[in-house]
Amino acid sequence: MNGPGQSYFLSLLFCVLCCSQLYAFDDIQNTASHIQQIGKIKHRVPLEEHHHMVKREANQAFRLSIHYDNSVETGLPEGTRTTIKNMIVPQLKTFLESLLMVRPLNVPILLDRDCVGGTFVFPSINSTLPCASTCKATTMCGQAVVPMEHLKQCIECKNSTQTTDCQSIDEEGDGIEDADMILYVSAVNTSPCGTGSGGPSTIAFASSCQMESALDRPIAGNVNFCPNIFATESAGNIFATAKHEVFHALAFSTSLYPFWRDEQGEPRTERNEFGFPPNVSDNGGRRFDWSNTTIMEFNYTDWEVFSGTVTHTVNLMVTPKVLEHGRRHFGCSTLKGIEMENQGGPGTELSHWEKRIFGNEIMTGVIDFGPVLSNVTLALLEDSGWYRVNFSHGEFLEWGYGAGCTFASNSCFAYNRQSLSPFCNVPQANNELNCSVDRVSISICNLKTDLGLSLPQEYRYFNNSRSGGQLEIADYCPYQANVRFDNGRTGDCSNATNQLPAGSNAFGERYGEGAACFTQPVPLTAPLSRSLGAGCFRYTCNADNTKLAVFVNSVSYTCDQPGNVLNVMNDGIVGTIQCPSSFEGLCQKSIDFPTTSPPTSSSPTPTPSSTTASTPSSGVAINFMKFLLLVPLFTAFLVVFG
């Protein structure tokens, strides 16, 4: 796929999360009742009694209290600070409060102090977890400093084996009233943020920091926006990343799965006498474990590869709502569970959906085009037992929709015996581009004939063991990935910053809201210019979503039926545009535009030439500017989540 001067470009926009921290855990001593804090999340913070909480219905809108760390005020340029405080965070708050309902807290949120050495004394004293040694001068929530007025009093037990030998050091704060969670917003340029200069970079990362004791629900979390990335990222990408990260802090995390509850408020995973799940060895440390009624390991013994069948081991989420919505999405009523990501290392595996089958779903570990919030992710939030979810916020995910059991529970090699899309099997040259499966982006097949390594047997889909898709967490399945041009633009049709300047926009393309990618069986041509077979154009749908109009400049061309081919002739532009095979996904996102009918013309209908690609798997496009410029260099473009 890569010609001279090209390379596969991974723009790593990591989000570092709390999902896969390594924990140090000391066994609970019979006399001391000292517990070593596990990771950076403080568990079982006393607020209200369990028997009071479980009697309440989860019917109150989620109340999110926002607190800005001083780093937002002092560490950001004014424009970036304004974007965070006036747009991104208010949108996030509004979104979450309309998405979630909870069993409400009827007391102010007061957080426990950080302890020197991370060791506290259990049980609590006056609804406060005392420190076994001394309290830290500063309590942190992720990268944010927790204000003193949000903290309980400091109680120190001075390494005593008796909780009676403890003393209060100061008074507790007033706390935060009328809230169910505090989100601390910071902007610290810490090591996970990277350089922001073309190397590995992070838009944002988030974590939980404290969980209440009655139902174990997170009551405090932090989202840290990396200052050095704002100059290069659109507000849409920043907001999507913020949602992704906060979902980790709410429930979608290996550090939280062990604490999930069922609909009655009872633990999904067995607890010990102190209310903690079992802990197990993991990568040299300890972590809390979850039951196999939450996530279970499963062996696919009929996993198909080029040489035959092998065994492929996966982890499946098997909670009720996730299973219901996953089966519905894939159209497979016998699906045993929904596959979690099994690669990518700590922070990615088991804390995201499997990329191979979920594509551009917002909670996959990598997004290279149009993140979609599906009902499967919303179902996960509800299965945590902490939230009821407004499923009207769910978006249509075209990737894998109705693709069946083989797609959801076998290899892409097995599925390609039935159908190709959303995968691809031919390395694409400069003039062989395509659209992403949901038409959000101009794309390129990320198949490479030599990946520089011999793939594990379970990922060998070609005769050559070194051939495959370039993304490990997609199980090396080749698919249509978002494209990046040599001038820094990407193929993301929804990003207005990709808009071509007027002097170079030969085909009336449009990037931004209301735009999508459309393939061109006969690539559009104009004086001194030709397309590469696809482009971004604005579109709109009629009231009942049975027709879709595509705009070339201000002229509309109407798709009366899915799959139709439109003849384009206006202002010297000649060619064809392919209507999408389904209107559902695009029409869910469409906006209205004024329409102009195409002019009548006696010119002959263009016909495909032998030099242009016209098949759906190899004929999607990006525009040329002028013949003399030849093809702009481009590479696949990824946003990588942690």
N, C-alpha and C positions, 0 to 999 in steps of 0.2 A: 504493500500500500504506500509506503513512504518513498517518494522519489528523491532525487538529489536535493540537498539543502533542506529536507524536511525531517522532522523528528516528532515522536509522539510526546505531546506536551501535557503534563499533569499539573494543573494549577491546584495545588493542595490548599484548600481552605478548611483546615481541620477545625473541628469543634471538640474540645477536650471536655469530657464529662465525668461524672462521678461513678459511672456504671461499673467499672472494672478495677477499682482500687484494690491493692493488696492490704490485708488487715493483719495487725498483730493482736492476738487474743490470748489473754491469760485465763487459765481455768479459775472459776469462781471458788474462793476458799470458804470453808464452812464457818470460820470464825470471823474473818475480816470483812466479808461482803464487799470486797474491792473488785471492781470490774474495769479492765483496761478498755478504754474507748476504742471502738472498732472503726478504723478509717477516719474520715473527716466528718461523718454524719453522727450527730448526737441523738441517740435513740431514747425512747420512753421518757420524754420530757413531760412532767406532770402538769396538766391543765385542768381537765375534768375527768370524773370517774367514768369507767367503761359502761356501767349500768345506766348512767344518764344518757350517754351518747347514743347507744344502740336503740334506745326507745324513740329517738327522733327520726323522722322521715328525711331522706336525702332529697328534699324538695326546695331548698333555699338556694338562690343564685349564689354562685361562688363569689366571695368578696376578696379581692386582691389589693393589698396595701403596697404602694410603691415607695421605696426610700432610695434616694440618690446618694451614693457615696461621694465623699469629697473629691475623689479622683475624677469624677465627671465634670466638676466645676474647674479644677485646676489643671487637668491633664489633657484637655481637648481644645482645639480651635473653636471659636464661637459658632461657626457654621455647622460643624460636626455635632457640637453639644446641642444646638437647636434641633438638628435632625433626630437625635436620640430622644430628647425630652419633649418635643412638640409633635413628633410624628410616630417613630417606631414604638416607643414604650406605651404611649396612650393607645395606639392601635392594638398592641398586644394585650393590654389590660381589658379593653372593650371586647376583644375577641374571646378571651378566656372566660370573662364573666358572663358572656352570652352562651358559651359552649357548655359550661359545667354547672352542676348543682351538687350540693354536699349536705351532710348532717352538720348543721351550723355549730360553731363555737359560741357559747353564751357568756364567755369570760374574755377579758383582754388577753392577747398573746404576749406572754413574757417568756423570754428565752433563758436557758441555763448558761452559766459562765463556762468559759474554757478553763480547763485545769492544767497546771504544770504537770508534765508527764502523761497527760491524757487519761489519768485514772480517777474515777469518781467512786463514791460510796453508795451502795444500794441497800435498803430502800431509801426513798426520799425523806427529807425532813422539811416539814411545813411546805410541801409541794415544790421543793427545790432539791436537786441532786447535788449533794455536797462534794467538794473536792477532797480526795484522799490526802493531798498535800496542801498546796496553796492555789488560789485562783490566779489566772493570768491577768495582767494589767489590762490587756486588750482582748476582747472576744471577736473572732472573725467569723464571717459567713462567706466562704469562698474567698474572693479577693476583696470583700467589703468589710469595713470596720462596723461592728454593731454598736449603735449609740447606747450609752449607759441607761437612758430612759426606757430602752427596750429589754433590759436585763433584770433577772431576779437578783435577790441579794446574794452576796458571796458568803458561802458557808464553808469553812475549812476544818478538816478533821485531823490534820497534822499527822498522817500515817497511823492514826489510831486504829485499833481493832474493834473499838466500840463507838457506835454512832452517838453515844451520850457524851463523848469527849470531843465536842465540836463547838465552834463559836461562829457567830455571825459577824462579818467584818463591816458591812455597810447596809444601806437600805435598798430595797428594790425600786425599780422605776415604775412609771404608770402603765407601761405596755401600750399595745395598739388595740384599740377597741373596734368593734364592728368589722372584724376581718377574719378570714379563714386561712390566709397565708400572707407572709411578708416576702416581697421580692426585692432584694437589695441589688441595685443597678450600679455597676462600677465600670471603669474604663482604665484598667491598669495594663500597661504594655509589658506583660510578663512573658516568660519563655515560650509558652504554647502559641503566642501570637505570631511568631516568626518575624520575618523582615519586612514583608509587604512590598518587596522589590522584585517579584518574579519567582522567588523561592517559595518553600512551604510557608503558608500563611493561614491565619485563622480570622474569620469574621467575628465569631463570638463563641463563648463556651459557658456552660451552666452546671449547677449542681444543687442538690439538696444539702442542707446543713443541720437541720433539727427536725425531729418527728415527735408528735405528741404521743402520750402513753396509752390513751384509751383505745384508739383504732390504728395507731402507728402511721397516721397520715402525715406527710410532710407539711410543716407549718412555716418553714423558712427556707429560702433558696436564694441563690445568687446567679445573675447573668452578667458576664463581663464582656463588654464590647471592646475589641482590639482597635486602638486608635489609628494604627498605621494602615488599615485596610480600607477605611471609608472613602478615600480619594479614588479608589479603583472599582468599588462595588456599587451597584444600583440599590436604591431603597428597597426594591422588591426582593432582591437577594438577601439583603440584611434582615428584612422582616421574616422571610421564609426560614432563615437560619435561626432567628430568635425563637420562632415557634418550635422548630425541631429541638432546640436545646432545652426549652422550658418543658417540653413533653418528657425529656429525660428526668428533669427535676421533679415532675409530677408523679411519674409511675414507670416510665419505659427505661428501666435500668436494672442491671444485675444486682445492684446494692439494695434495690427496693422489692424485687420479686419475692424474696423470702418473707416479707411483711404484709403481702396482699391479704385481703379479707374476702369472704364470700358475701352474698347479698344480705345475710343476717348479721354481718359484722363479726363473724367468727373467723379465726385464722385459717388460711388455706394450707399452711405448713404448720406441723406440730411444734409446740413451744415447750420450753423447759420451765422449771419452777420460778424462774425469774422473768419469764415472758419472752425469752429469746429463742429464735429458731436454732437448729443445729448448725455447727460451724465445721468446715472441712478445710483440708490443706489445698492450697492453690498457688502454683508458681512460687513456691518458697515462702508463702505467707498463709494467712487464714482468711476465709470469707464465710459469711452466712450462706446457707444452702436453702434451696426451695424444694418443694415436694414434686413428685412426678405427675401430680394432678394440675400443676401449673406449666411446667416444661418437662418433656420426657425425651430421652434419647431413643432413636429408632434407626434400624438398619434397613435401607432399601436394597434388597438382595438382587433385584432385576434391573439395576442401573445400566443403561445402554451406552456403550462407547463404540468406537470404530471397530475394535477387535472382537466385540461380543458383549457379555454382561459381567459386571463386577458388583461388589458390595460397596455401598456409599452410606456412611453414617451421618445422621443429621440430628438436630434438636428441634422438636416441634412444640409450639405453644398449643395447649389443649384446653384452655379455659373456655367456658360455654359460649360467650358472645363472640369471641375471636373465631372460634370454630364455626359458628353459625354464619357470620359475615364472610369468612374466608371461603367456605363452601359455596356460598351464594355468588361471590365474585368470580371464582374460577369455574363455576358450573360443575362442581364435583361433589355429589351428596355423600360419597364414601370416604372423603378425605379424612385421614386419621388425625391430622393436626396441621398447623400453619408453620412453615419452615422459617427458622431464625437464621441470621447470618452465621456461618461457620468459619469464616476467615477474617483476616484483617488485624488479628492480634487483640490484646486487651484494649477495651474502649470501643471496639467495633463489633467483634463477634459476640453473639447472644444479646446485644443491646440494639439491634436493628433487624428489620426484615431481610430475608435473603434477596440479594440484588437480582439474581437470575430470574426470579418469578415475580418480583415487585417493581423492577425497572425504576421509574421515576417517582415512586411513592415517597412522600416526604420523610419517612423514617427508615429509608435505606441508608447505608453508610456512604454512598456516593450519589450525587445528583448531577447529571450533565445536561438536563433540560427540564423545564417546567415542573417543579415539585408539586405533587398532588396529595392532598389530605384525604385519604380513603376512609370508608367506614370500618375497615379492619383495624386501623390505628385508633379510631374512636372507640371501637369495641374493647380494645386493650385497656384504655383508660377506665372504662366502666367495669371491666373484670377485675381491676385492682380492688374493688369494693369500696373505694373512697369517693367515687363520683358517679353521678348520673349524667348522661351525655345527651346533648341536643344533636341528634343525628342529621338534622337539616344542614349542618355545617359540612357534612361529608361531600366530597367532590368525586366526580366520575373519573375512575382510573381505567384508561383504555388498555394499558399493559396487562395482558393475561386475562382480560374480561371474557368470560365464557369459553376460555381456551380448553377447559376439561382437565381430567385427572392426570393425563400424561404430562401436560405442561406443569402442573402444580407438584407432581411427585416423582418425576423422572428427569433425565438429562435433556438439555436442549437438542442433543443428537437424536434422542428418541422422538421428541416433538417434531423435529424437522422432517421426519418421515411423513407427517400429516400436513404440516403447514410451515412456512418459513417465518413470516412476521411474528414477533418483532426482531427476530434474529436475522443474520445475513451469513452468506457463505462464500462470498467472492471479495477479495481485496479490491478496493476501489481506487481507480486512478484519478487524476486531477479533474477529468471531465465526467466523473461517475459519482455524483453525490445524490443524497436522498433527503427525506424528511423523517424526523423522529416519529415514533408510532402514533403519538397524539398530536402531531403537526405543530408542536410548540417551537421546534427548532429545525433549521437546516442541519443536515447530519452527514456523517461519513461512516462507512462500515469500519469498525475498529479491529478487523481481522488482520493479523500479521503472520506471514509465512514462517518467520523465524523470531521467536520471542527471546532467544538467547539462553534458553534452558529447556531441558526435557521435562514435559509436564507429567505430573502424577498420572497413573493409569486411569483413574476415574474421571480425568478431564481431557482425555485424548479423543477428540472428535474427528480427527483427520488422520490420514495414513502417516503423515509426518508428525512425530511426537512433539516437535517444537512449534507447531502451528496452533493458533487459537486466538481468541479475543484477548485484548491487552489488559483486561481488568480482572485481577485475581478474585475479588469478592463477587464477581458475576460468574464464578466457576469457570472462568476463561471462555465463556460463551460469547461469540462475536455478535455484536448488535449495532444498530444505527446510533452513533454517539454525536453529541453536539460538536460543531466544528468551530475552530478558531482560525481567523485569518492572520496573515503576517503583519497587519497594521493594528492588531490588538482587538479588533472587533470579533464577536462570536456570532454564531448562527441563531442565537436566542431571539426569536421574533417578538417576544413580549418586552424586550429591553430597548427602550427608546434611544439609549445611548449608542446603539448599533446602527442608527439611521444613516443611510448614505447621503452625502452632500448633494445638493441639487444638480450640480454639474456632472456628477458621476452616476446619478440615478436614472439610467437609461430606460428602465422598464416600469417606473412608477411604483417601486416597492415601498412598503411602509413597515416600520418597526415600532413597537409600543403597544398600548392597550388596543384590543380589537384586531390584532394582526396574527396571522398563522402562516405556516409553511404549506405551499402547494407545489406539487410536482408538475412537470411539463413534459408529456410524452413527445411533443415536438418542441424543443427548447425555443423560447422566445428570442427573436432577433429584432434589432433596430439598426438604423444607420451607424456603421462603424462599431457595433456592439453585438454581442450575443450572450445568452444566458448559458449557465452550465447545467440546466435541467430542472431547477427548482428555485423558489424565492419566497420572500415574506411579503404577504399582501394583506390589506385589511379586508374584513368580511363582515357580514351581518346575516341574521336569520329572520324568517318571518315569524308571526306570532305563535304558530303551532309547531315550529321547528321542522316543517316539511320541505322547506326550500332554503337554500343558502346562496347568497350573492357574494361574488369575489370582485374586488375593485382593482383595476389596473389604471393607475392615475385616478381620475374621478369617474371612470366609466365602469359600470357594474355588469357582470356576466353571471347569469343565474343558473345554479345547479338545481334542476327540477327533480332529479333522482340521484341517489348516491352512486358514485362510480362513473357518472357521465363525463365526457370529455368536452370542454368548452373551446370553441374557436375564438381566438383573440385577434382582432384587427382594429387598431386605432393609433393615430399619431405616428405611423410608421412602425409600430410594434406588431409583429406577426408571430403566431405560434399557437400552442394549445395549452390548456390548464386542466389537470385531472381533478374532478370532484372527489371529496373524501368518500370512503366506503361506508361511513356512518356519520350522521350529522350530530349525534347525541353529545359527544364530548365538546366539540367546538361551539355548538349552540348554547350549551350551558354557560359559556363564558362570553357570548357575543354582546356587542353594543351596537346601537343604531348609528347609521351614517346616512347622509343624503345620497340619493341614487341618481345616476345618469345612465340612460339606456345606451347600449353600444350602437354606433352608427351603422347604417346599412351600407353594404359594399358589394360590388360585383367581382371583387378579387377572388381568385380560386382558393378553396380550403387548403391550408398547408398539409403536406403529407410527410410522414417520417422519412428521413434519409438514412442511408446505410451507415453514416458516420455518427449518428446520435444514438445514445442509449435511451430506451423507452420502456424497459421493464421495471415494475415497481421496486425490485430489489437492487437495481443498479443504476437507476436513472433519475436521481433527485439532485437538486441543484443549488448553486450559489451563482450570483451574477458576475459576469465579466464587466469590466469598465470599458475598455477599448481593446481592439485587436492587438494593438502595439504593446499593451501591458501584459499580454498573455494571461495565464492563470495565476491569480494571487496564491502564494503559498498558504496552506492551511493545515491544521492538525486537529485531532480530537481534543475536546476541552471538558474537564471534569471539575465539579465542586465536590470535595471529599469531606464527608462528615466523620467525626470520631464516634 
